[in-house]
């Protein structure tokens, strides 16, 4: 379990680590493009899921 104010970073097989995110209090914000890269899905799939949440 992570303690307050800690971030857990996972390293890819090729050793590249990159974290670009906006932090607002205890919330991490990612753009749709960043979520697409994070989850390995097309941006249209991310958009579809976001629309489902709001519906």
Secondary structure by P-SEA (a helix, b strand, c coil): cccccbbbbbbccccbbbbbbbbcccbbbbcaaaaaaaacccaaaaaaaaaaaac
